[in-house]
Amino acid sequence: MFRLDLGATGRYCDGLNRRHFLQLGVSSMAFLGMSEALKSKGFGSENRPEGARDTSVILLWLDGGPGHMDLYDLKPDAPAEYRGIWRPIRTRVPGFDISELFPKQARVTDKFSIVRSLHHNTGDHFAGGHRMLTTKDMGVSGANNMQRFPGIGAIVSREVGARRRGMPAYVGIPSIHSIGLTPGYHGGHMLGAHHNPFQVGADPNTPNFSVQNLNLAQGLSLPRLGDRRSLTEYFDNTRRQLEGNGTAQAMDRFNQEAYDFVTGATARTAFDINREDPRLRDQYGRNYFGQGALLARRLVEAGATFTTVCFSGWDHHWNLQAGMENYLPMVDSAVSALFQDLETRGLIDKTLVILCGEFSRTPRMNDGGNGGAPRSMGTPGRDHWGDSMFCLMGGGGVRGGQIVGSTDRLGNRPHTRPISPSNIHATIYQVLGINPRLQLMDPSGRPVNVLDDPTPIAELL
């Protein structure tokens, strides 16, 4: 076992750069224990809920809080301190205006929809992250930031498993976190750490990108692994003669899947982003978020069910202009290329793409001083806001070109069709064929509804 330092997240408003780590039991994964590791990650799971569909999810998670009024819900007629720096532009769909920093997405708005009336009414990073990723309040806050309910990716891992043998059900790129906590509210919690995401642990934009988890332990060759497998099979055969029950047979299946994973080409090929045409990689953007989105497409195409790409650093209390003019073109390239790529490959009806963060930013901008003279910290920024937010959703059977709900004249609160995180999750479950009225057993053995409101967004389905 060793600890891999994955670097620091962007600086958050509390002034901290949170480092996150990935612990890899590489040597143990080369032995019989690897079957348990892969079993726990949902590799090749045959656990399918009744009515399950052959669909997958890519969550593009903007950690830190992207502002709705600078991205997908601009207010050009509002006073200057509200409308902000950029103007909206027309898109392929009449009435579907978005930021002028999104010219590439403007050409593909028929492929995705925007929920403009999402809200959970908290401006606390941790409370907002917990509500968006689990739908639950449960008293989580900056002062009490422990996870209290499983994240949606972990629930999907448990309920559906992977779409193809030899692939993980749930993957994090490059290493997913919420407000700097790894895996944070994306994790399995009471479902167990075995439903945490399979973390890639490296930047897919680097020239020498590789996934450490796919490497055999040092000194262990495939022939030697085969010898150990033969020995394991000998003991398994003996055990079967003694037991002759279904448990032993199930263990055989997981051992076989573990062996297929470490020796087979399915996952190894899927994670090899260098197989992609350099021109397509350029379209996604030569940065970790763009290449992460491309890698996510490769993974769902190969059989992963829920893949999350994490993009940190959206806590822009000041100097918003520099931040957005750096980040938004990256989002524009990644989102537009992903939808076009999915359509070209015939995957768009089988892959739901979601873009969101833990909350939004205040409609009214501050003076950029952060307690000092105006603009002493750069251009004005926006502070925490959970009363009005956005969520982009497209693919997987979700209707494109739709605007769901609206905010008031100043963008402060929902004006029409208020939407909660539960409604977003219910829509995801509907796409995956999971019953949104699903219940989990809490540690005390009591059934708990996964969603307090299991109603999906009808306009999108």
KOLRO-170025 format. One record per residue (C-alpha): z negated, y negated, x negated. Coordinates in steps of 0.5 Angstrom, whole numbers, padded with zeros to 4 digits, always signed. Example, Ala and Ser with C-alpha at 12.3 -4.5 7.8 and 13.67 -1.06 7.14 Angstrom:
// KOLRO-170025
-0016+0009-0025-0014+0002-0027
END
This chain:
// KOLRO-170025
+0000+0000+0000+0002-0007-0003+0002-0014+0000+0008-0018+0000+0007-0025+0001+0013-0028+0005+0011-0036+0004+0008-0041+0008+0010-0044+0014+0012-0051+0016+0006-0056+0016+0003-0056+0023+0000-0062+0026-0007-0060+0023-0005-0061+0016-0005-0054+0014+0001-0049+0011-0001-0042+0014+0002-0037+0009+0003-0030+0012+0004-0023+0009+0007-0017+0011+0003-0010+0008+0008-0004+0007+0005+0003+0006+0012+0005+0003+0009+0011-0001+0006+0014+0005+0012+0013+0009+0016+0018+0005+0011+0023+0007+0010+0026+0013+0006+0020+0015+0013+0017+0016+0014+0020+0023+0008+0017+0025+0010+0010+0023+0016+0011+0026+0014+0014+0032+0009+0008+0033+0015+0003+0032+0019+0006+0038+0024+0009+0033+0029+0013+0038+0024+0013+0043+0026+0017+0049+0021+0014+0054+0025+0010+0059+0023+0007+0065+0026+0009+0072+0032+0004+0073+0032+0002+0065+0039-0001+0063+0042-0001+0057+0041-0008+0055+0037-0012+0049+0034-0018+0048+0035-0023+0042+0029-0029+0042+0030-0035+0038+0023-0037+0037+0023-0045+0035+0015-0045+0033+0012-0052+0033+0015-0054+0039+0022-0057+0040+0023-0063+0045+0027-0062+0051+0029-0070+0051+0032-0069+0045+0036-0062+0046+0038-0060+0053+0035-0066+0058+0036-0072+0055+0035-0079+0060+0040-0084+0058+0038-0089+0063+0030-0089+0061+0027-0094+0057+0028-0094+0050+0022-0091+0048+0023-0085+0053+0031-0084+0052+0030-0083+0044+0035-0084+0039+0041-0079+0041+0046-0080+0047+0048-0074+0051+0055-0071+0051+0059-0068+0056+0060-0060+0056+0065-0055+0058+0061-0055+0065+0061-0061+0069+0054-0064+0070+0052-0060+0064+0050-0065+0059+0047-0064+0052+0045-0067+0046+0050-0071+0042+0048-0066+0036+0050-0060+0040+0058-0061+0040+0059-0053+0038+0055-0051+0044+0058-0056+0049+0064-0052+0048+0060-0045+0051+0056-0048+0056+0059-0043+0061+0056-0037+0057+0049-0040+0058+0044-0043+0063+0038-0048+0062+0032-0048+0065+0029-0056+0065+0023-0055+0070+0019-0050+0066+0012-0052+0065+0005-0049+0063+0001-0056+0062-0002-0055+0056-0001-0059+0049-0005-0054+0045+0000-0050+0040-0004-0044+0041-0005-0044+0048+0002-0046+0049+0004-0040+0045+0000-0035+0048+0002-0037+0055+0010-0037+0053+0009-0030+0049+0004-0027+0054+0005-0031+0060-0003-0031+0060-0008-0037+0059-0015-0033+0058-0018-0039+0054-0014-0038+0048-0014-0045+0044-0014-0048+0037-0021-0047+0037-0021-0040+0040-0014-0037+0038-0015-0030+0038-0009-0026+0042-0012-0023+0048-0006-0020+0051+0001-0016+0049+0007-0020+0047+0013-0019+0051+0017-0016+0045+0011-0011+0044+0011-0009+0052+0018-0008+0051+0018-0003+0045+0012+0001+0049+0016+0001+0056+0023+0002+0053+0023+0004+0046+0030+0003+0042+0037+0004+0045+0039+0009+0039+0036+0014+0035+0034+0012+0028+0033+0004+0030+0027+0000+0031+0025-0002+0038+0022-0009+0036+0024-0013+0030+0022-0019+0027+0027-0024+0023+0025-0026+0017+0018-0025+0019+0016-0027+0026+0009-0031+0027+0007-0036+0033+0004-0042+0030+0003-0039+0023-0001-0033+0025+0003-0027+0024+0005-0023+0028+0001-0028+0032+0002-0027+0040+0008-0023+0039+0004-0017+0037+0002-0011+0041-0006-0013+0042-0009-0008+0046-0002-0003+0046-0004-0002+0039-0001-0005+0032+0004+0000+0032+0008-0004+0038+0008-0010+0033+0015-0012+0031+0018-0008+0025+0018-0014+0020+0025-0015+0016+0020-0019+0011+0026-0023+0007+0031-0029+0008+0038-0026+0010+0041-0032+0007+0039-0030+0000+0045-0027-0004+0041-0021-0006+0038-0020+0001+0035-0013+0002+0030-0010+0007+0024-0007+0003+0022-0003+0009+0028+0001+0008+0027+0003+0001+0024+0010-0001+0018+0010-0005+0019+0010-0013+0021+0016-0016+0022+0020-0009+0030+0022-0009+0033+0025-0003+0033+0032-0005+0026+0031-0007+0025+0029+0000+0029+0034+0003+0024+0039-0001+0018+0036+0002+0021+0036+0009+0023+0044+0008+0015+0045+0006+0013+0041+0012+0018+0045+0017+0015+0052+0014+0008+0049+0016+0011+0047+0023+0014+0054+0024+0007+0057+0023+0004+0052+0027+0009+0053+0033+0008+0061+0033+0000+0060+0033+0001+0054+0039+0007+0055+0042+0006+0048+0046+0010+0042+0048+0006+0038+0043+0008+0041+0037+0015+0041+0039+0014+0033+0040+0012+0032+0033+0018+0036+0031+0022+0031+0034+0019+0025+0031+0019+0028+0024+0026+0029+0025+0027+0022+0027+0023+0020+0021+0028+0024+0017+0034+0021+0020+0031+0014+0019+0030+0014+0011+0036+0019+0010+0041+0016+0015+0046+0011+0015+0044+0008+0022+0039+0003+0020+0041+0002+0013+0048+0000+0015+0045-0005+0021+0041-0009+0016+0046-0010+0011+0049-0017+0013+0053-0017+0007+0058-0012+0011+0060-0018+0015+0066-0023+0014+0064-0029+0010+0068-0033+0015+0064-0031+0021+0057-0032+0017+0060-0039+0016+0060-0040+0023+0053-0038+0024+0051-0043+0019+0049-0041+0011+0041-0042+0013+0036-0037+0014+0036-0038+0022+0044-0038+0022+0044-0031+0018+0038-0029+0022+0042-0030+0029+0047-0026+0026+0043-0020+0023+0040-0020+0030+0047-0019+0033+0048-0013+0028+0041-0010+0030+0042-0010+0038+0049-0007+0037+0046-0002+0033+0041+0000+0038+0035-0005+0037+0032-0007+0044+0028-0013+0042+0029-0018+0036+0026-0024+0035+0029-0029+0030+0023-0035+0028+0025-0042+0026+0019-0046+0024+0017-0053+0023+0018-0056+0030+0012-0060+0030+0015-0067+0029+0010-0072+0031+0013-0077+0026+0020-0078+0023+0023-0075+0029+0030-0077+0027+0030-0074+0020+0028-0067+0023+0032-0067+0028+0039-0069+0024+0037-0063+0020+0035-0058+0025+0039-0059+0031+0046-0057+0027+0043-0051+0025+0041-0049+0032+0048-0051+0034+0052-0047+0030+0047-0041+0031+0047-0041+0038+0054-0042+0039+0057-0037+0034+0052-0032+0037+0055-0033+0044+0062-0033+0042+0061-0027+0037+0057-0023+0043+0063-0024+0047+0068-0022+0042+0065-0016+0041+0064-0014+0048+0056-0015+0048+0055-0021+0052+0053-0017+0058+0049-0013+0055+0045-0018+0051+0040-0023+0053+0039-0029+0049+0033-0034+0050+0032-0040+0046+0025-0043+0047+0018-0045+0043+0011-0046+0045+0012-0053+0049+0016-0059+0049+0014-0066+0046+0012-0072+0050+0017-0076+0053+0015-0083+0051+0016-0083+0043+0010-0086+0039+0011-0092+0034+0012-0087+0028+0005-0090+0025+0000-0084+0026-0005-0089+0026-0002-0094+0021+0003-0099+0021+0009-0098+0026+0014-0093+0022+0009-0093+0016+0011-0085+0017+0018-0086+0018+0022-0086+0025+0018-0085+0031+0016-0078+0034+0014-0074+0040+0007-0071+0041+0005-0065+0044+0007-0064+0051+0007-0058+0056+0008-0061+0063+0016-0061+0062+0020-0056+0058+0026-0052+0057+0028-0045+0056+0036-0043+0054+0038-0036+0057+0045-0033+0057+0048-0026+0057+0045-0020+0059+0048-0021+0066+0045-0028+0067+0049-0033+0070+0052-0038+0065+0053-0045+0066+0047-0046+0071+0042-0052+0070+0035-0049+0074+0031-0055+0076+0030-0062+0074+0025-0067+0071+0023-0074+0074+0026-0080+0072+0022-0081+0065+0022-0073+0064+0015-0073+0065+0014-0067+0070+0018-0062+0074+0022-0066+0080+0025-0060+0083+0024-0052+0082+0018-0052+0078+0018-0045+0073+0013-0042+0070+0013-0037+0064+0012-0031+0068+0018-0033+0072+0022-0033+0065+0019-0026+0063+0020-0023+0070+0027-0025+0069+0027-0022+0062+0024-0015+0065+0030-0015+0071+0035-0016+0065+0032-0010+0062+0031-0006+0068+0023-0006+0067+0019-0007+0074+0016-0014+0073+0010-0011+0077+0008-0007+0071+0001-0006+0070-0003-0004+0063-0010-0001+0062-0014-0006+0059-0019-0003+0054-0024-0002+0059-0019+0002+0063-0018-0003+0068-0011-0004+0071-0008-0011+0069-0002-0014+0072+0003-0016+0066+0005-0022+0070+0001-0026+0075+0008-0028+0078+0013-0023+0078+0018-0027+0081+0025-0027+0077+0029-0034+0077+0034-0032+0083+0039-0037+0081+0040-0034+0074+0041-0026+0077
END
